[in-house]
Amino acid sequence: MTRIAHVAIVDDWESARNLGEYEVSTRGISLADTGFVHAVALDGVGGVLDEFYSDIRFALLLVVLDTTALAEAGLEVTEETPGFPHVHGPIPTDGPVVVAELPIERSGGAFVLPDLTRFA
């Protein structure tokens, strides 16, 4: 069992929870546009936040996903670039696929990462 993460805008994730499936590839881009949902290895979360989300002012959430449960749900996970997996299909918002939903805080303009050691 491998754990990966997806950075979500809280409003996007909450809307998806009502539908039962999350279909956002990355900020402002849908699954339909790319064919996959962007994810990141747990040790790469800080870099993704700094590179792609430093200018965003929306509340963010780190969604920790179980790759075994994704496969069991019929979703393929590929990794063309090491550390940056792609989930091919909508992510179920309940059940064993989602291991945790962790708020991403800011302090002094910098991201404060949640402790991910328990998911490694």
WOMOTA-V929251 format. One record per residue. RES is the residue in one letter. PSI is psi in radians with two decimals (* if undefined). NEAR is the number of other C-alpha atoms within 12 Angstrom. D_FIRST is the distance of its C-alpha to the first C-alpha in whole Angstrom. Layout:
res->{RES & RES}
psi->{PSI & PSI}
near->{NEAR & NEAR}
d_first->{D_FIRST & D_FIRST}
This chain:
res->{M & T & R & I & A & H & V & A & I & V & D & D & W & E & S & A & R & N & L & G & E & Y & E & V & S & T & R & G & I & S & L & A & D & T & G & F & V & H & A & V & A & L & D & G & V & G & G & V & L & D & E & F & Y & S & D & I & R & F & A & L & L & L & V & V & L & D & T & T & A & L & A & E & A & G & L & E & V & T & E & E & T & P & G & F & P & H & V & H & G & P & I & P & T & D & G & P & V & V & V & A & E & L & P & I & E & R & S & G & G & A & F & V & L & P & D & L & T & R & F & A}
psi->{2.15 & 2.51 & 2.38 & 3.01 & 2.72 & 2.31 & 2.13 & 2.58 & 2.28 & -0.78 & -0.67 & -0.80 & -0.77 & -0.70 & -0.73 & -0.62 & -0.63 & -0.50 & -0.33 & -0.10 & 2.47 & 2.19 & 0.70 & 2.17 & -0.91 & 3.10 & 2.10 & 0.07 & 2.27 & 2.82 & -0.69 & -0.56 & -0.60 & -0.46 & 0.01 & 2.86 & 2.22 & 2.43 & 3.08 & 2.58 & 2.63 & -0.63 & -0.04 & 0.05 & -0.80 & -0.75 & -0.71 & -0.77 & -0.83 & -0.69 & -0.67 & -0.22 & 0.11 & -0.47 & -0.08 & 2.47 & 0.03 & 2.72 & 2.39 & 2.72 & 2.41 & 2.05 & 2.01 & 2.23 & 2.58 & 2.07 & -0.53 & -0.77 & -0.62 & -0.80 & -0.73 & -0.45 & 0.04 & 0.27 & 2.21 & 2.42 & 2.11 & 2.84 & 1.44 & -0.66 & 2.15 & 2.28 & -0.07 & 1.31 & 2.72 & 2.31 & 2.06 & 1.52 & 2.95 & 2.45 & 2.16 & 2.36 & -0.07 & 3.00 & -2.91 & -0.17 & -0.78 & 1.96 & -0.65 & 2.67 & 1.91 & 2.16 & 2.51 & 2.03 & 2.88 & 2.56 & 2.07 & 0.53 & -0.17 & 2.63 & 2.47 & 1.91 & 2.47 & 2.74 & 2.04 & 0.04 & -0.55 & -0.21 & -0.15 & *}
near->{16 & 22 & 31 & 39 & 42 & 46 & 43 & 42 & 31 & 27 & 18 & 28 & 35 & 23 & 17 & 21 & 21 & 14 & 16 & 18 & 24 & 37 & 34 & 36 & 30 & 32 & 32 & 19 & 18 & 20 & 23 & 17 & 17 & 20 & 22 & 29 & 40 & 41 & 40 & 36 & 32 & 32 & 23 & 22 & 33 & 27 & 20 & 27 & 34 & 19 & 14 & 17 & 27 & 20 & 16 & 21 & 16 & 19 & 24 & 32 & 31 & 36 & 40 & 37 & 41 & 33 & 32 & 21 & 26 & 32 & 22 & 17 & 24 & 17 & 24 & 22 & 33 & 24 & 20 & 13 & 12 & 13 & 24 & 25 & 28 & 34 & 40 & 29 & 28 & 33 & 44 & 32 & 28 & 26 & 18 & 21 & 33 & 31 & 29 & 26 & 27 & 27 & 24 & 30 & 22 & 22 & 9 & 7 & 14 & 19 & 27 & 22 & 26 & 25 & 19 & 25 & 11 & 11 & 23 & 17}
d_first->{0 & 4 & 7 & 10 & 13 & 16 & 20 & 22 & 26 & 26 & 29 & 26 & 23 & 26 & 28 & 25 & 24 & 27 & 26 & 23 & 22 & 21 & 23 & 24 & 23 & 24 & 27 & 30 & 28 & 27 & 24 & 27 & 29 & 26 & 24 & 20 & 19 & 19 & 16 & 15 & 13 & 13 & 16 & 18 & 19 & 22 & 23 & 22 & 24 & 27 & 28 & 27 & 28 & 30 & 33 & 32 & 33 & 31 & 29 & 25 & 22 & 18 & 16 & 12 & 10 & 7 & 6 & 5 & 8 & 10 & 10 & 11 & 14 & 15 & 15 & 14 & 13 & 15 & 16 & 19 & 20 & 17 & 15 & 17 & 14 & 16 & 15 & 18 & 19 & 20 & 17 & 17 & 18 & 18 & 15 & 12 & 11 & 13 & 11 & 15 & 18 & 19 & 23 & 24 & 27 & 30 & 32 & 36 & 34 & 31 & 27 & 26 & 22 & 20 & 19 & 15 & 15 & 13 & 10 & 10}
